[in-house]
């Protein structure tokens, strides 16, 4: 039963990870965000209590 022989499958696994780490990851990381994030004001927003529709005990 050839599927029980780990030699070819391990080589395929290692080769696929090498391709992934050397080609795919740098291509993905080279993309830039079109609009750089702008920090928001540090002012705290005014919040109100939620009017619950059922009586609280």
C-alpha positions as CSV (number, residue, x, y, z in Angstrom):
1,X,0.0,0.0,0.0
2,X,1.9,3.1,-1.2
3,X,-0.1,5.6,0.9
4,X,1.6,4.1,4.0
5,X,5.1,5.0,2.8
6,X,5.9,8.4,4.3
7,X,8.9,9.2,2.1
8,X,7.2,10.8,-0.9
9,X,4.5,12.5,1.1
10,X,7.0,14.0,3.5
11,X,9.1,15.4,0.6
12,X,6.0,16.9,-0.9
13,X,5.1,18.4,2.4
14,X,8.5,20.0,2.9
15,X,8.7,21.2,-0.7
16,X,5.2,22.8,-0.6
17,X,6.1,24.6,2.7
18,X,9.3,25.9,1.2
19,X,7.5,27.2,-1.8
20,X,4.9,28.8,0.4
21,X,7.4,30.4,2.7
22,X,9.7,31.7,0.0
23,X,7.2,32.8,-2.7
24,X,3.7,33.3,-1.3
25,X,4.5,35.0,2.0
26,X,6.7,37.8,0.7
27,X,4.1,38.5,-2.1
28,X,1.3,38.8,0.5
29,X,3.4,41.0,2.9
30,X,4.4,43.4,0.1
31,X,0.9,44.7,-0.3
32,X,0.2,48.0,1.2
33,X,-2.9,49.5,2.7
34,X,-4.3,52.1,0.2
35,X,-5.5,54.4,3.1
36,X,-3.2,54.6,6.1
37,X,-5.2,54.4,9.3
38,X,-5.8,57.7,11.0
39,X,-5.8,57.8,14.8
40,X,-9.1,58.9,16.2
41,X,-9.6,61.6,18.8
42,X,-9.0,60.4,22.3
43,X,-12.2,62.1,23.5
44,X,-14.6,59.8,25.3
45,X,-18.0,59.5,23.8
46,X,-21.0,60.4,25.9
47,X,-23.0,57.2,26.6
48,X,-26.5,56.9,28.0
49,X,-28.1,54.0,29.9
50,X,-30.0,51.5,27.9
51,X,-33.8,51.6,28.5
52,X,-34.5,47.9,29.2
53,X,-37.9,46.8,28.0
54,X,-38.5,44.6,31.0
55,X,-38.5,45.6,34.7
56,X,-35.2,45.2,36.6
57,X,-35.2,43.6,40.0
